């Protein structure tokens, strides 16, 4: 059953509650503190301060706190490079926010400060969300994407995930990401490579398989070939078979798998 | 081992178990608005931890500092066990719905917060045991049974 709400009352309630959540106080001679309803997930608030600009208006600033907060569990150098760096620039373009030596800030005319405070809070939220792109999560996403790509190309019954080649000692220590039944006797062993460590491990696994005269063809699929140090990728390419530089090369992945699959 | 192993007893065990610092002479970094150092620790059972120190160097933000201990889970993600924050900001405990004003506070991971909010270290309680990063580190070292970092806050031996 719906109730008819009084829009005027609603307006009053919202205005009063928003005002109650905003508190302004002088922190020290350098900064005016603004408390807002914006919080990090751990219950600490975004730190937002105002500084008067000599030409009029205010600088809305986080006084360097946001990056420090993110640095507890993230390598903040990564926020300046690659995909995260590009996204950070995009956020700055969208919101008009600027960055200087770890300080995020936005300049605002006095009469637009309420709008810009919200915009600034939104921008800090977007920056926080960049943490979802941390290495572990990106690697997990890569394996999920790789799995989806493979089952689009090959029937599931021809695939064994985390295959163990039994013909050697401690075989369980040398798992093969994918066994795919081949056209001939030789199966295709497919490895996903999201990082340097996995490149090194895969080099060891393939070398060990070769030493035990395993008959197979291999396909190495990188998450991003350029992100793996050259020496590591070179060693892997030397022992491995064909490579795919990233999952963006969908047609090449499909062609290279289908060429070998029964 | 991932989040599925987390219980209050497990958190308490990780905090209390004896740990040694592997790289006590690690270099401090001063850029992007804060000065920071991260130490690698291992306990007697081979668990790995990061002990991190952070100090904001923006003018007027000397009360914005933090040091914490996080445990490295098998999947490669870190789980913050405990974190000592400065007094630069308030803190809101979502479940208890109480607010800590501008006072130093210690975040502690709990199973309850993990289950009910998704963030284990969302709970914090105020502390008057420290007022600087150096003193907070001294408390952390004592509370978390850490060996290999020699500091004495009264003598100002450890400075970031």
Interface residues (C-beta under 8 A of the other chain):
Chain A: X27 X28 X29 X30 X31 X35 X39 X41 X42 X43 X44 X45 X47 X63 X64 X65 X67 X68 X71 X72 X73 X76 X101 X102 X103 X134 X135 X136 X139 X140
Chain B: X31 X32 X33 X34 X36 X52 X54 X56 X57 X58 X59 X60 X61 X64 X66 X68 X70 X75 X76 X77 X78 X80 X83 X85 X88 X89 X90 X91 X92 X93 X94 X107 X117 X118 X119 X121 X122 X123 X124
